[in-house]
Amino acid sequence: MIGLISATAAGASARDRLATAWPGRTRVYDGPVRQAVERAFAECEQLVCFLATGATVRLLAPLLADKATDPGVVCVDEAGRYAVSLLGGHRGGANSLATEVASVLAATPVITTATDATGVPGLDTLGLPVEGAVAAVTRALLDGAPVTLRADATWPLPALPPNVTRGGAPGGEQVSTAGERPDSAGILLTDRVVPLGPADVVLRPPSLVVGVGASKGVGEDEVYEVVGAALRDAGLSPLSVAALATVDAKADEPGIVAAAGRLGVPLRAYPAELLAAIAVPNPSDAPLAAVGTPSVAEAAALAAGRGGELLVQKRKSSPEGRPAMATCAVVRTPPRGRLAVVGLGPGARDLLTPRATAELRRASVLVGLDQYVDQIRDLLRPGTRVVESGLGHEEERARTAVAEARAGHAVALIGSGDAGVYAMASPALAEATDDIEVVGVPGVTAALAAAAILGAPLGHDHVSISLSDLHTPWEVIERRVRAAAEADIVVTFYNPRSRGRDWQLPKALALLAEHRTGSTPVGVVRNASRPDGTSHLTTLARLDPATVDMMTVVTVGNTATREIAGRMVTPRGYRWQSEGVR
């Protein structure tokens, strides 16, 4: 919950705008300001104070306890011009909240956190638990001092700055960088409990799955304690536990459910027949008779662990004075890389979505067409590895992106418009398997950008058709154009004409003309949304194909499309509009 506090009429007005924009997400705190701040600080995860920063600092000072638990606080000035991240920029989420508040109030976000200002990822913003000398390592990252990254495996981290070098694979049971270089800070990425030097941090990957079996009525403490003991004795960190796993017959067992909640991880359940088919080192007749599988703990851990290594075989709890009611086993899962297929939109920076920007900054590897890379190169974090190539190498880029993700990296594969529309998503997903995470980031398509410029040509049923026969035989394209013509559907042509392919557009227009009059409106938009963009309206009979190239989209209306006040409009067909026309 976000607490909202104001002291003046102007502040209350901005406060109410925020409350209206975020229903159910905010709570207004009225009354004397000091008491309102104290109550909100105790009850909310975040605060937005419509007060001067000095006043807010004085009110907050006696309330501060620990940066790990204090709420994030954003300050908005009296005129609503600035949203200042004041407290808990990273852990409290104030930096992202300031950006959100600024978006709603049309203000400017003010974020002074050093890592955000320099584009270096904060160690506490990576989505992984972090322990150790966070301040010392962050200072080394910012100062350009040597930092060594040692990892048990490659996990999908964002790009780290050039002063971070990768050490070799950890040797033996030690992964600490202590002593490797006397002047080097260290970032360790491991699920193991390891000694840390005075300038080391350890990031905990979500690499462990704990399988749990239990008798009916088992207590939360017994499950929690057997899991903790198994991890402790194996030298593993509980912060790397990604999930508990069990048989579906135990999915609602209160003790198991409560233990998962106490660990802060989900509980995954699997059918007994699936678990029974998994080979385990310690099968037993007891669970076979009770739930239909000879193994619960080991088999569930292996099922959830995606073919990982069984680190801890079945272990029983050891309560005093009675038989054990819980068992557990631990599997280390293989790292899973991340592939984000990102649509950049039609080219204008203000049409690049915030989600796309976030994915570009999350990536350590960027793969894309060279001209698209140039559009967003300034958004990449320092240290991002860029793999770029020219036209005609789409399949190679798709394979490269998937291979980099399979190697454990965080990869962004970019395309113009929406990456799923005549772009990179199809070849990439044809290569990808379930051993990597795939995220699609939608973008504004060329058809939509062109439509917004033309007016409202897509107000009723419409279709996009590419006239390039590079990947699709012309016979198939022609059949689709003919079907759209017969169905009276608005058509947007992509890839309408190139130097070596100049006859397809006239042929497609002729097919449409068999079912539409020559006066049918046609919109022609080149480089939609870009500074050098052009557009004009013409008709099916007057369109000159020679004015069209590969940077152009051509939108042909249906029999109801009209030019109204210089705009191309396809009626939705509302009854009141028809009556008004009469």
N, C-alpha and C positions, 0 to 999 in steps of 0.2 A: 504494500500500500504506500502511496505517496501522500505525505501530509502537506497541505497548502496553508501558508500563514501570510497575512497581510496586515498593514497598519493604517492605510489610507484608502480613500475612495478610488484613486487611480489604481492602486495595488489590488484592491478588491475586484475591480473591473477585469484586470488581466488574469487574476486568480480564477474568476468565474469562467473566463474563456477557456482556460486550461481544464477546469472541471467539466465543462460541457464537451470538450474534445475527447476527454478520457473518462467516460462514465464507468463506474465500477472500479476504476483504477486509483482514484484520488479520494481524499477526505479533507474537508475544510475544517480548520481549527479556528473558532472564533474566540472572543474574549480578550483579556489583557495579553499583550504580545509575549511577555516573558513566560507566562503560564502556558500559552498556546505552543510555544517552541518546546518547552519542557515535556508537555504531553505528547506532541508529535514525535519528538526525539526518542521517547520511550516506546512508542507504539508502532512506528512506521519504519519501513526499510529505507525510504528516501524522503527528503524534504525539499520543497521549493519555497523559499522565503522571498516575498516581495518587499524587501527591505534593503537599506544601505548595507554594503558589505561590512563596514566598521561596526554597525549596530549588531549585525548577525554574528560577527566574531565574538563580541562581548557576551552575547546571549548563549553562545555555544560553549565558550571556554570552560565553564564549570561542569559541563555535561560530558566532556570527552573522556573516553575510557581506553579504547584500543582500536587501532586502525582496522583490525580484522573484523570488528563487530560494530563499530560506529556506523550510523546510516550515512549515505551519500547526501550532500547538501548542495543545492544550486541556489544562487542569489539572482534576483531580477531587479533591475533598477526601476525607479519611479516612472520613468518614461517608457519602460518596456523595450529599451534599445539593446540591452545586453543580457545574456543568460550566462552567469559566471559559475563555473565549477569550483566550489569553494572548499569542499571537504569530501574525502573518499572518492577521488577521481577514478581509480581503478577498482578497488575491492568494493566500494560502495556504489559503483556505477554512475557517479556524478558526471563524468565526462560524456558518456552517451546520453544521459538524461539532459544535460545542458544542450546538446545538439537537438534532441527531440523538442525541448521547450522552445528553443529558438525557432524551430520550424513552425510550430503552432502560432507563436506570437510574432512571426516575421522579425525576429531579433537576430543579433549576431552572437554565436556561441563564443565564450572566452574560456579557453583551456590552456592552462599554463604548465601542466605536467611535462617534464622534460622529454620523456620518451615520445609522447604524442607530438610535441613540437618539432622533434627531429626525425620522426618517422621510424624510430627504433621501437620494436614491440616490447611492451612492458612484461617483465617476467611473470607478473601476477595477472596478465590478461591473456595468457596462452590457453586457458581452459584446462590446465593441468595443475594439480596441487603442487605447491612449491615450498621448500624448506631450506633453511640456511641463511647465508649472508646476502639477502636480496639487495640491500642498499649498496653494499660494496661491489657486487657484480654489476648492478645497474650503472653505478658510477663508472666502472671500467668500460662498459659498453658505450656509454655516452662520451667518455674521454678518448676513445680510440685506443685504449690500452689493450694489450694482448689478453684474449679470453679463449680458453680451450674448451671445446665441446666434446665430451666423451659419452658414448651411448651404447647400451646393449644391443640396440637395433634402431633402424631408421623409422621415426614416427613423423606424421605430417605437421611439422612446425611451420610457422611463417618464416619469411626470409630473415636471416640474422645479418647484422652489418659485417663489412669485410674484415674487421679486426677479430672476428670469431673464426678460429680454425678448428678443424675436426681432428681429434686425436685418434689413434688407432683403436681397434677393438679392445675393450677392457681385458686385461689379463688376469687369470686366476679368479679369486673372489673379490678383488679390489677394483673399483672403478674410479676411486678418488683421483683428482688431479694434483693433490698435495705432493709437492716435491718434483713434479714433472718439469715445471719452470718456476723458479723462485718469484718471478715478477708476474706470473700469469694467474688471473682469476679463472675459475672453472665452473662450467655448467655440466652437471651430470644428469643423464636421462636414463633412469633405471628403476625397476621395481624392487631392487635389493636394498637392504639396510647396509649402508656403507659409511665409513668414516669420512667426515667432511673437514677440509682445511678452513682456515679463517676467511678465505675469499672464495668459497665454494657455495653453490646452491645445487639442490637436487630437484629435478622435475619428475613427477610420478606419472608414468603413462598408464592408461587403463588396460593393463595387460594381464590381469589375473581374474579368473573365474573360479568361484568356490562352489562345488557341488555339495548339497546337504541332503542327508536322509534322516528320518526321525520317526519315532513312535508317536502314536496319537497322544495328544496332551503334553507334548514336550514343552518346556518353559523357554521363554526368550533368553534368559541368562545362560542356560545350558548350551543353546545353539551358538550364541554370541561368544561364549568362552571357548568352546571347542574350535571355532573358526580362528579366534585370536591366538590360541595356543599353537595351532597348526602353522599359521603364518610366522609367528614369533620363532618357533623352533627351526623353521626353514630359512630364517633370515630374510623374510619378505615383508614389504610395507603394506599395511592395510589400506593406505591411501591409493594403492594401485588396483584395488579390487573394483572391477567393473560391474559385477553382478553376482548374485547367488542363483543357483540352479537346482531344480529338484524335479521329481516326477509329478505329473499333473494331478495325481490323487492327493498330493500334499500341497497343492498350490494355495489352499486356504487355511493351512495349519497355522493357528495364531502365533505360536512360538517362532516359526520360521519367518512368517510375514513381519513380525515385530523386529526380529534380528536384522532382516534386510533394511528395514526402516532406520534402525539404530546405526547401521553402517552407512546409510545414505545411498543405497544402491537398489536397482530394480531386482525383482524376483522373477526368474524365467522358469517356465514349467514345460515338460516334454512328455509325450505319450509313453506309456510303459512299453508298448511294442517297439518304439524307436530305441529306447534305452536298452531293451533286451537284445537288440541286434549289435550292440557295441561291445567289442572285446575289451575286457578289463582284467587286471591282475588278481583281483580279490572278489570273485562272485560269491554269492551266499544264497542258501535256500530260504532264509527268513524273509527277505524282501520279495523273493519270487512268490512265496505263498501269500504275502500280505498285499502286494500291489502289482504283481505280475511281471516283475523284472528281477534278475539275479543281482543287479547292482543299481543303486540310486546315486550315491555320492559320486563315485568315480565316473559312471556312465553319464550322469547329468553334466558334470564338469567337462567331460570330453565333448559332449554334444554342443554345449554352449561355447566351448573353446575353439571351434572351427579347425579341428585337426592340430591343436596345440600340444605342448609337451606336458605330460602328467608329472608335476613337480612333487606333489605330496600324495601318496597313496592313501587309501581309506584309513581314517583315524577315528577312534571312538572317543566320546566324551568320558570324563572320569569323575562323576559325582561321588560324594562320600556316602557310603551306607546303602546304596541301591544300584541296580543295573544301569548301564548307559542307555540313554534314550536318543542320542544324536550321533551322527557320523558326518565326516566331511572329507573332501579331497580337493586338491588345488591344481589347476591347469594354467599354464602360461599361453596366452593366445598369440598367434603371429600378428605383427603390426599390419594395419590396414591403411593403405594410402588413400588419398582423397582427390577426386577429380571434380572440379567445378567447371561446367560448360556454361560460359558466360556470354550473354548477348549484350553488345555494346550500344545497341540502338542505331539510329540512322546516321550518327556522326556528331550532332550537336552535344556539347558537354552537358547542358542542362537537361538533356533527354537520357543521359546515362543514369540508371537507377541507383539509389543508395546501396541497395543490396549488391549490385554489380561492383560498385566501388569497394565495398567491404570484402568481397571475394578476391578482388585483385590485390588488396593489401594483405590478405590472409595467405596468399600463395608464396611458396618459395621457388616455384618454377612456373614460368609463363610460356605458353606455346601459342603461336598465332601467325597469321599472314603479316608480312613486314609492314604494310601500310596501315594495318589496324594496330599493330604494336606501337607505331609512332603516335597514334592518336592518344594513347593512355600511358605512355612511358613515364610521364611525370607523376603518375599516381602510384607507381610501384615503390615498395620499400627498398631502401639501400640493401644490396646483396641479393636481390632477386635474380635468378638465372633465367635469361631469356633465350628461347629457341624459336627463331623466326625463319620463314621461308617465303618464296614467291608464289604467284598463281600457278595452279596445276599440281600443287603438292599437298592437296587436302588429305588424301589417305595417309600420306607419310606423317603429317602433323597429328592425325588422329592416333596412329600407332605409337608415335613418340609420346603423346600425352598419357596414353594408357600405360605404356611401359614405365614412365616416370612415376605414375601413381602406384603401380605394382611394386616399385622399389621403395615405397613408403613415403613419398614426398607429397606435399600439398601442391596440387597442380591446378592452374587456371588455363583452360583452353578457350580462346576467344573467337568470336565471330561477329559480324555486323548484324544489325537488326536484332532479331531473336535467333539465338543459336540453333534452335530447333526448326527453323523455317529456311529451307534451301541453304543450310549452313553446316556447322561442324558436329552437331549433336548426333546425327544419324550415323556417320562413319565411326565416331568415337564409341557410341553405345553398342554398335555392332561388334567392336573389338573387346569391350569391357565385359568382365565376368563378376561374380559376386565376391571376389576376393578384394575388391576396392569399393570404397564409398563413392557414389556418384550423386552430384547435386546439380540440378538445372536452375539457371538464373535467367528468367525471362527478360526480354528486351523489347523496345518499341520497334516494330517492323517497318520496313520501307513503305509497305502498303498503307499502314496506319498513319505514318508521318505524312505521306502524300495526300491521303484522304483529308487530314486535318487542314492542309493547305488549300485543297480544292473546295472544301465545304463539308458536305455530308453525303458523299457518293455511296457509302457502304451502309446506308440506313436500312436496307432490307437484305435478303439473302445474297451472298457474294462468294466468290471463289478466287483463289490465286493460282495462276498457271505459269510455269516457266516455259519459255519458248526455246530454251537451249536443248539441242538434241545430243549434247555431249554424253549424258548419262541415260537419256530416255529416247527410244526410237521415235522419229517424227510421226509414224503411224499411230502410236499411242497418244502423243500430244494432240494430234488432229482429232482423234476420237473424243478426247476430253473437251476440246474447244467446241466441237459440234454439239456435244451433250449440254454444255453450258448455254450455248446459243439457243437450242431447242427448249431448254428449261427457263429461259428468260432470266438468267442470273447475271448480276453485275460481275464483270471479270476484271481482275488486275493482272496484267502481264508483267512478269519478272523476266530479266535477261532478254529483252525484246529484239535486240538487233546488235550485231557486232560487225567489224570490218569484213570478216570472212563468212558471215552468216546474215545475209540481208533479205532473204526471200520469205522467211517464216512469218514475220509480222504482217506483211501484206496478205499472205495466205490466210492467217488467222482472222484478220479484219474482214476478209471476204466471206469467211464462214459465218461470222457474226452478222454480216449484212444480209445474209439469206433470211434472217428472222427479225431484223431491226431496220428501221428506216435510216436514211442517210443523215437525218437531223439528230440522231441519238447523240447526246453529249459525250465527249471524250476528254478526260483530263490527262495532261502530260506533265510530269514532274521529274526534274533532273536534280540529283544531289539534294534530296529533300532534307530540310532543316539546316543545311550547311551554308556558310557565308556566300558561296558562289552558286547557291541553288536558284533554279528558275522554274517557272510553272506557267502554263497557259491552258485555256479551255478551247476546244475546237469541236468538230463533229466527226461522226464516223465517215462521212463522205469527204471531208476536207482535210483529214489528218494526213500529213506528209511523213511517211516512214523515214525519210532521210534526216528528219530533225531528231530522231531517236537514237540512243546508243545504250551501252550496257549500264550506264549510271542512271538510266531513266526507268521509271515505272509508268505504265500506261493503263489507265482505268477507263473501261468502257461501260457506260450505263446500261440499264435495262429499258424496256419500253415505257416505264413510268418515270424515268429519270428526267429532270428538267434543269435548265439553267435559270436561276432566280437571282436577280441582283448581282450577276457576275459570279455566282457560286453554283457548284454542281450539287444537286440535291436529289436523292432517291427517297421518295416518300415511304414512311413506315406503313402507311395504310390505315391510320386512325380515322374512325368514322367522322369525328368532329371536323377534321381537316377536309375531308371530302365534301361535307355539307357546306363548309365555309367557301370552298371553291365554287360551288354552285351559286 
